[in-house]
Amino acid sequence: MKKAYNETWVENINNQEIIDDWFLKKSISDEQRNEAYTAFPVGFHQSNDFVKIGLFLFTCIVVAAGLFFVYLILGSIFSESRFGFSIISLIYSAIFLYFLEYFIKKNNFYRSGVDNALLYAFLISAFVAVFQFTNIEFTNFELPNWIYCIIALAILLPALLRYADPIVAFVTYITWIAFWFILITKYPIGKVIIPFVIMIISAITYFFICFWKKKEVGIYYQGAQNIITILTLATFYYAGNYMVVREGNALLNGLTYSIQIDFAPLFYLFSTIIPLCYVVYGLRKHDRKFLIVGIGAATFSMYTYYNYFSVVPLEWALTIAGLLLIGVCVWAIRTLRIPKFSLTSKAIGTNEYKNLEAFIFNQAIQQPQQTSNTDYGKGDFGGGGAGSNY
């Protein structure tokens, strides 16, 4: 799949962020930073986050107005057709896709708000068209729900590979998990094994993303890959969490209240071990994704045990847990001011590319050489040129 954005410019955005990080740490001078910027140019239309939000909202308004205008023109033409609304939705999606590609190529937009809004409008219009072709009334799907998940994935995956949008990556993974959940729970045995299936699918997806990262050297897909990685870690944990499995089992079987589940000790073990493994791995490998998900999972595990084995009121439990977390954070920040075990509480930047530093310092930000007007080499032999006849 051909990428929509200039991959070199995307790489250079990351390089410029690293250069700015070095400049803030006074590792390089302002002149050197300007030289490095020249070595790593970015041709995208760039603006701050507030402008991007404004452009996104403005584009949404324009899109809504355009939808109304097109519907006024074509609504009466296709109103008699059974698939009239589907045809109009297809026309919408084609228009949005055209303008999306046009603005990316002609205006060099890159996640500027305009292209984001047009991408989401294109996908939503395509989804509506597909759903309308199979279900006119919106109340009784003529196809199984898992088929709709496959159709959604067929639309989302090309968009993900071309535009590498993090929100598209989020929706794609949720649709992927929903496909397996809907497919497996159709069968009675599936309602029993669904936690293990989701854990297996999450693990397979995680290792696939790791393989993808090794094959894709650049950072074009880095944001999307990180989103999917975090989601795989989260779904792997929640699929094995005792509370989620127990309450989910009651919901799937139409029970008014949850009852003890099979393999309960195993899910208690999962609820305890998985967060600890995430935190330990995150600390050892300096992987913030594992660390953050592990801390969040540990917090949810505490709530899980409290929900079924509470010994103190909720207010007291929250107060005690909050004080403990604050104490641990203060202790860690103070202790790790001096790096220990390759860990530090100080920000060290986001540079993951060792060759970038060597390239910049060797090619782009060379130190000016010292010059001298002194003419060396004309002294006597004795003293290596430092004799009286220097």
N, C-alpha and C positions, 0 to 999 in steps of 0.2 A: 504494500500500500504506500503510495507516494505521500510524503508529508506536505501539509498545507503551508507551513511556515518555513522560512529560511533557517535551516538547521544551524548554520554557522553563527547567525545573529543570536539565536537562542543560546548557543554555547557562550557567546561573548557577553550576554546579559549576566550569566553566572560569573564569568571572569571579572567583569567590572565590579560586581558585588564583593568579590574577594579582594580586588584592588582597593576598594573603598574601606574594607575592613583593615587592610594593612596600613592605609593612610591614617585612619583613626587611631591606630596603635603607634603612630609615628615611626613605622618601619620604613616608610618611603616618604619622600618630600612631595610637595605639590607639583613641582616640575616633573618629577618621575611619574606621578600619577597621570598627568596629562599625556606624557609619552606612552604610557601603557594603554591609555584610552585610545590613542591613535593606532596602536598595534592591534587592538581588539574593538573594531567599530561595530556599532549597532544601528541598523537602518530602520528599525521599527518606529512607529509613532508611539512615543512614550509620554505618560502623564502620571500624576500622583493618584493615590487611591480614591480620593474624594471626586476627582474628575472622572475616573473610571465608573464610579457608582452613578454619577450624574448622567454619563453617556449611556450606561446600561438602562437606567430608568427612562431616559428620553427615547431610546430605541424601542423600549417596550411600548411606550405611548404611540410612537409612529407605527409600530407593528399592529397594535390594536386598531388604530385609525385605518390602516391599510386593509386589514381584515374586513372591517365594516364597509369600506368603499367597494372592495371586490365583491362582497356578498350582495350589495345593492345592485351591482351590474349583472352578476351571474345567478343570483338567487332565483329570480323569476324564470330564467332559462332552464335550470336544472331542478326546479321545484317539483315537476311532475315525474321526474326519474326516481326510481327506487334507490339508486345509488347517488343521487344528486349531491348530498352533503359530502360523501366520500370523494367525488370528483372535485368539488370545490376545495377540499382539504389537500388533495394531491396538487392542485394548482398553487395553493398557498405554499406548500413545502417546496415546490420547484422555484417559486419566486424567492423565498427566503434563502434557498441554497445558492441561487444565482448571485444575489446581493452579498451573501457571505463570502463567496469566492472572489467577487469583484472587489470588495473593500480590502480583503487580505492582499490581493495582488496590486491594486492601484494605490491604496492608501497605506499599505504596510502596517495594518493593524495586527496586534498580537495581544490578545486578552485585554483589550482596551475598553471593554464594556459593550461596544457595538457588535463585535464579532461574537462575543459570548451570547448576547441576547438573540442574535440571528440564528446561532447554532441551536439554542434551546427551542426557538420558535419552529425551526425546520424539523427537529426531532418530534416535537409535540404534534405538529401537523401530520407528519408521516404516521405516527401512532394512531391518531384519530381516524385517518383514512383507512388504515388496516382494520381497526376495530369496527368501523362503520360498514365496511364491505361484508363482514361476517355477522354483524348484529345491528339491526336497524333500530331496535327499540331501546337498546342500552340496558335492558332488564333481564334478558335471557340469552346468555352466550350460547352460540351454536357450536362452538369448538371447545374442547377441554382447556382448562386454564393453563396447563403446562404447554400447550401448543402456542398460546399467546406469548408465553415466556420465550419460546424458541424464536418466534417472529420478532419480538422485541430485541433479542440478542443479535439477530441478523441485521437489524437496523443500527444497534448501538455499537457493535464491534468495529465495523468500518469507520464510523464516526470517531471512535476512540483511537484507532490506528492512524487516522489522518490528522486529527486536531489535538489529540493528547490532552483533552480537557479533564481536570480532576473531578468535576461534578459528573461528567459522563462516565468516568471510571467508577465513581461511587454507585451510580444507578446501574451500571453494567454488572457489578459484582452482586448487588442486592438482587437483581433479576436472576442471576446465575444461581444463587442460593435458593431463591424462591422456586425456581424450576425443580430443583431436586426435592425440596420440601413438599411441593404439591404432588410431584410424581410418586414419591415414596409413600406418603400418607394416604394414597388412594387405597392401599391394601391394609388389612388388619395387622399383619406382621410388621408393616412399615411404621405404624404408630409406636411400636416397641423399639425398633432399631434406629429410628430417625436421629436420635442424638449422636450415635456412632457414625451414621452416614454423613451428617453435617461436619463432624470432626474430621472424618477422612477427606471429604471434599475440600475443607478448609486447608488441610495439610498439603494436599496435592496442588491446590492453587498457589499456596505459598511457595512451594518448591519450583513450580512453573515460573513464578515471578522472579525467583532467584536465578533460574536458568535464563530468563529473558534479559535480566540485567547484565549477565555475563556476555550474552550475544550482542546486545545493544550497548556499544561503548559510550556513546554520547549521553547527554542529559535531556534529550528531547522529551522522553517519556518519564523522566524522573518523578515529577509530581504525581502523575497517574499511578505509577508503580508504587510509590509510597502510600497513597490512599488505599490501594488494594491490599498492600502488605498489612497495614494497620487493621483493615477490615477482616483479613484472614485470621489474624491473631485474636481479634475480638470474638468472631464467630466460633473459633475453635474453643475458646474459654467458655462462652455462654452456652454452647451446645453440651458442655460437660458440667455446667453448674447445677448443683442439686436443686436450688429453688426454681430455676428456669425449667428444668426437666419435670419437676413435680407439678408445677402450676400449668405448664404446657400440656402435660399428660391429662390433667383434669379438663382443660379446655378442649382438647381433641376428642375426648370421650364424652363430652357433654355433662360432666359431673358438676354438682352445685358447689362442692368444696373439694379440695385436693386431699388425696389419701397417700399413704406410704407407697413408694414405687419400688419396682424390682431393681436389684443391684444398687440399692441406696448407699451402702458403704463405698462402692466404687465411685459414685458421684460426689460423696463427701471428700474422697481422696483427690478427685480431680479439682474440686473447688479450692483445695488447700495447696496442692502441688503445682498446678499450672501457674498461678500468680508468682509463686516463689521462683519457679524456673525462669519466667519472663524477666523478673528483676535481676536475678543472678546473671543471666545471659546478657542482659542489657548493660550491666556494670562491667562484665568481663570483656565484652566486645565493643564497648563504648557505643552502643546502639540505642539512641534515644527513643526510637519507636517501641522497642521491647520494654524499655524502662517505664515509659508513660503508660502503656497498656497494662503492664504488670502492676503498677501502683493503682490504677483504676480497677483492675480485676481484684486486687487484694481488698480494696474498699468494699466492693460489691460482695465479696466472700464474707467479710465481717457482717454485713447487713443480712446475708443469707443465714448465717449461724444465729444471729440475734433474732431473726424472724421466727425461728423454730425452737430456740433454746435461750430465750431472754431471761436474765436474772435481775436486771435493773431496768427502771423506766427508760423510755426512748430518749428523753431529754438528757438524762444523766449519761447514757451511753454515747450520745453525740458529743456532749461536752468533754467527756474523758478522751474519746478518740481524737477530737480536734486538738486538745492540749498535747496529747502524745505526738501527733503529727507535727505541730508547731515546734515542739521540743526537738524532735528528730531533725527537722529542717534546719533549725538554728545551729544545732550541734554539727551537722554535716557541712554547712556553709563555713563555719569557723574552723573546723578541723581540716577541711580540704583547701583552705587558702594556700597552704603549702602542698603541692601535689604529693599524693600518697597512693601507692598501688596503681600508678598511671591514671589517677583520677584527680580532678581539680574542680573547685567551685567557680573558677574564673572562666569567662567566655574566651574561647580559643579560636573563634571563627568557624567558617563552614567549608574550608578548603579540603576537598577530597581528592584533588588531583595533584600529585607530587610533581609531575612534569611541568605544570603551569608555572610554578615558582621558578624553576630553573630556566624556563624559556623567557620569562619576564626579565629576570635579573641578567640573563646573558644577552638578550636581544633588544629589549625595549627600554630598560631603565639602567643603562650602563652609567656607572659613576664617571664624572669628567676626570680625565687624566691630568695630573699636575705637570705643568711645563716649567722649564727653567732656561734662562739665557746663558747660564754658565757653560763654557766650552770645556768638557772633560777630556782627559786622555793625552795631555801634552806635558805632563810632568816627567821628572827623571824616573828611571826604572826602579831605583831604590825607594821603597816606601809606597809602591803601587800607584804612582801618580800624585803623591802628596808631598813631594820634596820641595826644596826652596825655590826651584824654578817653575813652580806651578803657574 
